[in-house]
């Protein structure tokens, strides 16, 4: 749901209940992929029942998924005061061999969206046709299993020290990540709008935890190492990633690495640790040959780059300021976000050249 303007901001942007994901979707086949399905989005009980009947008659009775928009929490209708709703789909990290299939899906999503409305005598569509029949707020999937990553903390501390020791010509500064967004329903009640750099509620999915770093400076000649637990390797998530955004307002996405990219990268620093494969370390660099190189280093554009020019736009973006976002999607056992208390939060070390003056 979006309350406010995406163009001018600020906006209130909570997720409406639990999303449908690959672990929960009902399709007409035995797999969530490449199979017909229907998603019914409504807050009205009679409307839902009648749409279900139509879908069942079409042969989709076992492939109907419901997304309830509860009138107790949201302002439904077509009037000026009604909330606006946005249906988003996230796709990432195809299985090996399915990269083209994902590209084809993104290029031409095989989806059809229909607005269904009961026939009425009035030409004014802001007037309801049926009497009120509000659906209740649905139960939410419970996050967390009680298992945690916290026993990896000693190995994580060792990883931090090994990273620092590997770069003696640079000063290291810690940058901590913390809870990024308020959860949707508490944030909706508290009117926690997104007003960058204030994140408010940005819960595009209740299925994820999204720890954020504060904005930090990354000048030319410097680099940042992101490190932490690989949340997929620890079974706290089905997908995880570390991303870098540029500008004080995190205006543009610069680069990202997901759990497959990060697999095994902590062995660069912890070849002797049995926990290494549950951790990761990835470098994002503006130091060129003076900094770290190798397969686990991403070269960033210079701090003075006009990022938007390549897209024919002239929006100013301060590329010298960066922000990191870590994501942990859908714990396999619960099919929703991991409990934040179960995660070792991802961390950053920002390295700048040591002064050579005496």
C-alpha positions in Angstrom: 0.0 0.0 0.0 1.2 3.5 -0.8 -0.1 6.6 1.0 1.4 9.7 -0.5 3.3 10.3 -3.7 6.2 8.2 -5.0 7.2 11.2 -7.1 7.4 13.8 -4.5 7.4 11.9 -1.2 7.3 11.3 1.7 5.2 8.1 1.5 3.8 5.6 3.9 4.6 2.3 2.3 3.6 -0.8 4.4 3.2 -4.3 3.2 -0.4 -5.6 3.2 -0.1 -8.8 5.2 2.0 -11.8 4.1 2.9 -11.9 0.5 2.6 -14.9 -1.8 6.0 -16.4 -2.3 7.5 -19.4 -4.1 7.1 -21.5 -0.9 3.4 -20.7 -0.4 1.9 -20.1 -3.9 -0.7 -22.5 -5.1 -0.5 -23.4 -8.8 -2.2 -25.8 -11.1 0.9 -28.0 -11.1 3.3 -29.6 -8.7 5.8 -26.8 -9.0 5.6 -23.0 -8.4 7.2 -22.3 -11.7 5.7 -22.2 -15.2 2.2 -23.1 -13.9 -1.1 -21.2 -14.0 -2.3 -19.5 -10.8 -4.7 -16.9 -9.6 -4.3 -14.2 -7.0 -7.4 -12.6 -5.6 -6.9 -9.3 -3.9 -9.9 -7.9 -2.0 -11.2 -6.9 1.4 -14.8 -7.9 0.7 -16.1 -11.3 1.7 -18.9 -11.6 -0.9 -16.7 -10.4 -3.7 -14.0 -13.0 -2.8 -16.5 -15.8 -2.7 -18.0 -14.9 -6.1 -14.5 -14.6 -7.7 -13.6 -17.9 -6.2 -16.6 -19.5 -7.9 -15.7 -18.0 -11.3 -12.1 -19.3 -11.0 -13.2 -22.7 -9.9 -15.5 -22.9 -12.9 -12.5 -22.1 -15.1 -10.6 -25.1 -13.6 -8.3 -23.2 -11.2 -9.9 -24.2 -8.0 -6.6 -25.6 -6.6 -4.6 -22.7 -7.8 -6.4 -19.8 -6.0 -4.3 -17.6 -3.7 -5.8 -14.9 -1.6 -4.3 -11.5 -0.6 -6.6 -9.9 1.9 -6.7 -6.1 2.1 -8.4 -5.7 5.5 -10.7 -2.7 5.8 -9.9 -2.6 9.5 -6.4 -1.3 8.5 -6.7 0.3 5.1 -9.0 2.8 3.4 -10.7 1.0 0.5 -12.7 2.6 -2.3 -12.3 4.8 -5.3 -12.7 8.2 -3.6 -9.9 10.7 -3.2 -9.2 9.6 0.4 -8.8 5.9 -0.5 -5.4 4.3 -0.2 -3.4 3.3 -3.3 -2.1 -0.2 -3.7 0.9 -1.5 -5.6 1.5 -5.1 -6.6 5.2 -5.9 -6.8 7.1 -9.0 -7.9 10.7 -9.7 -6.9 12.8 -12.1 -9.0 16.4 -12.9 -8.4 19.1 -15.7 -8.4 17.8 -18.2 -10.9 19.0 -21.8 -10.6 22.0 -22.5 -13.0 20.7 -23.0 -16.5 17.6 -20.9 -16.0 19.1 -17.5 -16.5 17.5 -17.0 -19.9 14.1 -18.2 -18.6 14.3 -15.4 -16.0 15.3 -12.8 -18.6 12.4 -13.9 -20.8 10.0 -13.7 -17.8 11.1 -10.2 -17.0 10.9 -9.0 -20.6 7.4 -10.2 -21.0 5.8 -11.3 -17.7 3.0 -13.8 -18.5 0.6 -12.1 -16.1 -2.9 -10.6 -16.7 -4.5 -8.3 -14.2 -8.2 -7.7 -14.1 -10.2 -5.3 -12.0 -13.4 -7.0 -11.0 -16.4 -5.0 -9.9 -20.1 -6.1 -9.4 -22.5 -4.6 -11.9 -24.5 -1.8 -10.4 -27.2 0.7 -11.5 -25.2 3.8 -10.8 -22.6 5.3 -13.2 -20.7 6.6 -10.2 -18.2 3.9 -9.4 -17.3 5.4 -6.1 -20.6 4.2 -4.8 -20.5 0.6 -3.5 -22.7 -2.0 -5.1 -22.7 -4.6 -2.3 -23.4 -4.0 1.4 -20.2 -4.0 3.6 -18.8 -7.4 4.2 -15.3 -6.7 5.5 -12.8 -9.6 5.6 -10.9 -9.8 8.9 -7.2 -9.2 9.2 -5.6 -12.5 8.3 -3.2 -14.4 10.6 0.4 -13.7 9.8 3.1 -16.3 9.4 5.2 -16.5 12.6 8.9 -15.6 12.2 11.7 -17.5 13.7 12.3 -21.1 14.8 14.4 -20.4 17.8 17.6 -21.4 16.0 20.2 -18.6 15.6 23.5 -17.7 14.0 24.9 -16.3 17.2 27.3 -19.1 17.9 29.2 -17.9 14.8 30.1 -14.6 16.6 33.6 -15.6 17.7 34.4 -16.6 14.1 32.9 -13.4 12.9 35.2 -11.4 15.2 38.2 -13.4 14.0 37.1 -12.7 10.4 37.0 -8.9 11.2 40.6 -9.0 12.6 41.9 -11.0 9.6 40.4 -8.5 7.2 42.1 -5.6 9.0 45.4 -7.5 9.2 45.3 -8.2 5.4 45.4 -4.4 4.6 48.2 -2.8 6.8 48.5 0.2 4.5 45.0 1.4 5.3 43.0 2.7 8.3 39.9 0.6 9.1 36.7 2.0 10.4 33.7 0.0 11.5 30.2 0.8 10.1 27.4 -1.1 11.7 24.1 -2.2 10.1 20.9 -2.1 12.1 17.2 -2.7 11.7 16.3 -0.8 8.5 12.6 -0.5 8.5 9.8 -0.6 11.0 7.5 -3.6 10.6 4.5 -2.8 8.5 1.5 -2.8 10.9 3.4 -1.0 13.8 4.7 1.5 11.3 1.3 2.0 9.7 -0.2 2.8 13.1 2.7 5.2 13.9 2.6 6.8 10.5 6.3 6.1 9.9 6.7 7.6 6.5 9.7 7.1 4.2 11.5 10.5 3.9 15.0 9.7 2.8 17.4 9.3 4.5 14.8 8.3 7.1 13.6 4.8 6.1 10.3 4.7 7.9 8.3 1.7 6.5 9.7 0.3 3.3 8.4 -3.2 3.7 8.0 -4.2 0.1 7.7 -7.7 1.6 7.0 -9.0 5.0 9.1 -12.0 3.9 12.5 -10.1 4.5 14.7 -8.5 7.0 16.5 -5.5 5.6 19.2 -4.2 7.9 20.7 -0.9 6.8 23.9 1.0 7.4 24.1 4.7 7.9 25.3 6.7 4.9 29.2 6.7 4.8 31.9 8.4 2.7 33.8 6.3 0.3 36.3 8.5 -1.5 38.5 7.5 -4.4 41.4 5.5 -3.2 39.3 3.8 -0.5 37.4 0.5 -0.3 34.8 -1.2 1.9 34.6 -4.8 2.9 31.2 -6.2 3.7 31.3 -9.3 5.9 28.9 -11.4 8.0 27.0 -14.6 8.0 25.8 -16.1 4.8 22.1 -16.4 5.9 21.3 -19.1 3.4 24.2 -21.3 4.5 22.9 -21.0 8.1 19.3 -21.8 7.0 18.0 -18.5 8.2 17.0 -17.5 4.7 16.3 -18.8 1.2 17.9 -15.8 -0.4 20.3 -13.2 1.0 22.4 -10.4 -0.4 24.5 -7.3 0.3 23.8 -4.2 -1.8 25.4 -0.8 -2.1 23.4 2.3 -2.9 24.8 5.8 -3.6 23.8 9.2 -2.3 22.7 10.5 1.1 19.2 9.4 0.2 20.2 6.0 -1.3 19.0 7.3 -4.6 20.5 4.7 -6.9 21.5 1.0 -6.7 25.1 0.6 -7.6 25.9 -3.1 -7.1 24.8 -6.2 -5.2 26.0 -9.7 -4.4 23.7 -12.6 -3.4 24.4 -15.6 -1.3 25.6 -17.7 -4.3 28.2 -15.0 -5.1 29.2 -14.8 -1.4 29.6 -18.6 -0.9 33.1 -19.5 0.2 34.5 -16.0 0.2 35.4 -15.9 3.9 38.0 -18.6 3.1 40.1 -15.8 1.7 40.7 -14.8 5.3 39.7 -17.9 7.3 41.2 -20.9 5.4 41.6 -22.7 8.7 38.1 -22.2 10.1 35.4 -24.8 10.1 32.9 -22.0 10.1 34.2 -20.2 7.0 31.6 -21.5 4.6 28.8 -20.0 6.8 30.4 -16.6 6.6 31.3 -14.2 3.7 33.6 -11.3 3.0 33.3 -9.2 -0.2 35.2 -6.0 -1.2 33.8 -3.0 -3.0 36.7 -0.9 -4.1 37.7 2.5 -5.4 41.4 1.9 -4.7 42.3 0.3 -8.0 45.6 -1.6 -8.0 46.6 0.1 -4.7 43.8 -1.8 -3.0 42.7 -5.4 -2.9 42.1 -7.3 -6.2 40.8 -10.7 -7.1 37.6 -12.6 -7.8 35.9 -11.4 -4.6 36.3 -7.6 -5.4 33.9 -5.4 -7.2 35.3 -2.2 -8.7 33.1 0.8 -8.1 32.8 3.8 -10.4 34.8 6.9 -9.2 33.2 9.1 -6.6 32.8 11.9 -9.2 30.8 9.8 -11.7 27.7 11.4 -13.2 25.7 8.2 -12.6 22.5 9.2 -14.2 24.0 10.6 -17.4 24.3 7.0 -18.8 20.5 6.9 -18.7 20.0 10.3 -20.3 18.9 11.9 -17.0 20.4 14.8 -15.2 19.5 14.0 -11.6 22.4 14.8 -9.3 23.6 11.8 -7.3 26.4 12.1 -4.8 28.4 9.0 -5.6 30.9 9.7 -2.8 28.2 8.8 -0.2 27.2 5.1 0.0 24.8 3.0 2.0 24.7 -0.7 2.4 21.5 -2.8 2.6 21.6 -6.5 3.6 18.6 -8.7 2.9 17.5 -12.0 4.3 14.4 -13.5 2.6 12.1 -16.3 3.6 13.4 -18.7 6.2 12.8 -22.2 4.7 11.0 -23.6 7.8 8.6 -20.6 8.4 8.2 -19.3 4.8 8.5 -15.7 6.1 11.3 -13.4 7.3 13.8 -14.7 9.8 13.5 -13.3 13.4 15.9 -10.4 13.4 17.1 -11.5 16.9 18.3 -14.8 15.3 20.7 -13.1 12.8 24.3 -11.9 13.1 23.9 -8.5 11.5 26.1 -7.9 8.4 29.0 -5.5 9.0 31.3 -3.1 7.1 34.9 -2.1 7.3 35.7 1.1 5.5 39.4 1.3 4.5 41.2 4.6 3.7 44.9 5.0 3.0 47.1 5.7 6.0 48.7 9.1 6.0 52.4 9.1 4.9 53.2 12.5 6.4 55.6 12.6 9.4 
